[in-house]
Amino acid sequence: MDTVELFPASEGFFAYQDQLNNPGLRLNVDDGIFYEFIPAGEYFDENRRRLALHEVELGVQYALIITSNAGLWCYDIGDTIKFVSEDPYRIVVTGRIKHFTSAFGEHVIAEEVEGALRDAMEAAGGVVTEFHVAPEVNPSEGLPFHEWFIEFSELPKNLAAFSEAVNEGVIQRNPYYRDLISGSILRNAQLRLLEKGAFHQAMANRGKLGGQNKPPRLANGRDFAKDLERAETTLKKESN
């Protein structure tokens, strides 16, 4: 079945795939929407920049801001994008600006962890159903770390190799994380395998079942991590 990827929202129609062999979506610049872009690394700064279209750079993560003739003014839609072409302007959607892990200033985003997971599955096998990354700032012993809660539908052939590939994948994509690892501020990512159905149970406990509700892939705290821990405890009790 032939498909064409689109980037629509209730706030406007932002981009569309105009070449089937090109993953970039052509930005819709002729339909009453004025775009501005906040570099993702500056998003939480007090004096963050808001760049016009002619100021963007390829490969940089931006939060998308729009002003439209429908009445929106400097509206933050919550998505992050990066440009893969400037002539014409083409983008890829990389995640949500509020979904990140940055307890130590590393600002790891969805595109980076999803890419690291792909690397790990290619290197060590396995099929991931769902995952969530949360910081462990105060472990009972040792250095802090990123904890990866993973539910597999098929386990990797080598779990240690999978874990190593996940950590290396983030290191390759995020220089701040690499510096924290090499500077012994963080230790390598730690994997936590969950019972099948743990994510479904955690979302049910939150009253967030349904296609419009998705588990957060990243967090800057451990609220959802605790929900997953409680869900796994419930599943283990039921299985016994």
C-alpha positions in Angstrom: 0.0 0.0 0.0 1.4 3.4 -1.0 1.4 6.0 1.8 2.4 9.6 2.1 3.5 11.0 5.4 1.9 14.2 6.7 2.4 16.6 9.6 -1.0 18.0 10.5 -2.5 19.2 13.8 -5.6 21.1 14.9 -3.5 24.3 14.8 -2.6 23.9 11.1 -1.2 21.8 8.3 2.5 22.1 8.6 4.3 19.7 6.3 3.9 16.9 3.8 6.0 14.3 2.0 6.5 15.4 -1.5 9.1 12.8 -2.5 8.5 9.2 -1.8 12.2 8.4 -1.6 12.9 11.4 0.8 12.1 11.1 4.5 11.9 14.9 4.8 8.5 16.6 4.9 8.2 19.8 2.8 7.3 22.7 5.1 3.9 24.3 4.1 5.0 28.0 3.9 2.2 29.3 1.7 -0.9 28.8 3.8 -1.2 31.5 6.3 1.3 30.2 8.9 4.3 32.1 10.1 7.0 29.8 11.7 9.6 30.5 14.3 12.0 28.0 15.9 13.6 27.8 19.4 16.8 25.8 19.5 15.9 22.8 21.8 19.1 23.3 23.8 17.9 26.8 24.7 14.2 26.0 25.3 14.3 26.3 29.1 16.7 29.3 29.1 15.4 32.6 30.3 16.6 34.5 27.2 16.0 31.8 24.6 16.1 32.8 20.9 13.2 32.6 18.5 14.6 32.2 15.0 12.9 33.0 11.7 12.9 30.5 8.9 15.9 32.0 7.1 18.0 31.6 10.3 17.7 27.8 10.8 20.5 25.3 10.4 20.4 21.8 9.1 20.4 19.0 11.7 19.6 21.2 14.8 16.7 20.3 17.0 14.1 23.1 17.2 10.8 23.6 19.1 8.2 24.7 16.6 6.4 28.0 17.2 3.6 29.3 15.0 1.5 32.4 14.3 -1.4 31.9 12.0 -4.2 33.8 10.3 -6.6 31.6 12.3 -5.7 33.7 15.4 -2.8 31.9 17.0 0.0 34.1 18.2 3.5 32.7 18.9 1.9 29.4 19.8 4.1 26.5 21.0 2.7 23.3 19.6 5.0 21.2 21.7 6.8 19.3 18.9 10.4 19.2 18.0 11.7 19.1 14.4 15.0 19.4 12.6 15.7 20.5 9.0 17.1 18.1 6.5 16.9 20.5 3.5 16.8 24.3 3.0 15.9 24.5 -0.7 13.1 23.7 -0.4 12.7 23.6 3.4 12.1 20.0 4.5 11.8 18.8 8.1 11.5 15.6 10.1 9.5 15.4 13.3 11.8 14.3 16.1 9.6 14.2 19.3 8.0 16.3 21.9 9.8 19.2 23.7 8.5 18.1 27.1 9.6 14.5 26.7 13.3 14.5 27.6 15.7 13.4 30.2 18.0 16.1 31.5 18.5 15.6 35.2 22.2 16.3 34.7 22.0 18.8 31.9 22.3 16.2 29.1 18.9 16.9 27.4 18.5 13.5 25.8 15.5 13.5 23.4 13.2 10.9 21.8 15.1 10.7 18.5 18.3 9.8 20.3 16.9 7.1 22.5 14.8 5.6 19.6 17.9 5.5 17.4 19.9 3.9 20.2 17.3 1.2 20.5 17.4 0.5 16.8 21.1 0.1 17.0 20.7 -2.3 19.9 18.2 -4.5 18.2 20.3 -4.6 15.1 23.4 -5.6 17.2 21.9 -8.0 19.6 18.4 -8.9 18.4 15.2 -8.6 20.4 11.9 -6.8 19.7 10.9 -3.9 22.0 7.2 -3.5 22.7 7.5 -0.3 24.9 10.2 1.5 26.8 10.6 4.4 29.2 13.8 6.2 30.2 14.1 7.9 33.6 17.0 9.3 35.6 18.1 7.6 38.8 19.7 10.6 40.6 20.1 9.0 44.1 20.9 5.3 43.7 21.5 3.2 46.8 25.1 2.8 45.7 27.4 3.9 42.9 27.0 6.8 40.4 23.7 8.0 39.1 22.4 6.6 35.8 19.7 6.5 33.2 17.3 3.6 33.9 15.7 2.0 30.8 12.4 0.3 31.6 11.8 -2.1 28.6 9.1 -4.5 27.8 10.2 -7.0 25.1 8.0 -9.2 22.9 11.1 -11.1 22.0 14.2 -11.1 24.2 17.6 -10.2 22.7 20.1 -13.0 22.0 22.6 -11.3 24.3 21.2 -8.9 26.9 24.6 -7.6 27.9 25.4 -6.7 24.3 22.0 -5.1 23.9 22.6 -2.9 27.0 26.0 -1.9 25.8 24.7 -1.0 22.4 21.9 1.2 23.9 24.4 3.1 26.0 26.8 3.5 23.1 24.0 4.6 20.8 23.1 7.5 23.1 26.8 8.4 23.6 27.2 8.7 19.8 24.1 10.9 19.4 24.4 13.2 22.5 27.7 14.9 23.3 26.5 16.0 26.7 25.7 12.5 27.7 29.1 11.3 26.4 30.9 13.9 28.5 28.9 12.9 31.6 29.9 9.2 31.1 33.5 9.9 30.3 33.7 12.4 33.2 32.4 9.7 35.7 29.3 11.9 36.5 27.1 9.1 35.3 27.6 5.4 34.9 26.3 3.5 31.9 22.6 3.1 31.3 20.9 0.3 33.3 18.2 -1.9 31.7 15.2 -3.1 33.7 13.2 -5.8 32.0 9.4 -5.6 32.7 6.7 -8.2 32.7 4.6 -8.3 29.6 1.6 -6.0 30.0 3.4 -3.7 32.5 3.0 -0.6 30.3 -0.7 -1.4 29.7 -1.3 -1.8 33.4 0.5 1.4 34.3 -1.6 3.4 31.8 -4.7 1.7 33.0 -3.9 2.7 36.6 -3.6 6.3 35.4 -6.9 6.1 33.6 -5.1 6.7 30.3 -6.0 3.8 28.1 -6.9 4.4 24.4 -5.3 5.3 21.2 -4.9 9.0 22.1 -2.8 8.2 25.2 0.7 6.9 24.8 3.3 6.1 27.5 6.0 8.8 27.8 9.2 7.6 26.3 11.4 9.9 28.4 11.0 11.8 31.7 12.9 14.2 33.8 11.7 12.5 37.0 10.5 9.1 38.2 6.7 9.5 38.4 6.0 7.2 35.5 8.9 4.9 36.5 7.2 4.4 39.8 3.9 3.7 38.0 5.7 1.0 36.0 7.2 -0.5 39.2 3.7 -0.7 40.8 2.2 -2.2 37.7 4.9 -4.9 37.6 4.3 -5.7 41.2 0.5 -6.1 40.5 1.2 -8.4 37.5 3.5 -10.6 39.5 1.0 -10.9 42.3 -1.7 -11.9 39.8 0.5 -14.5 38.1 1.2 -16.1 41.5 
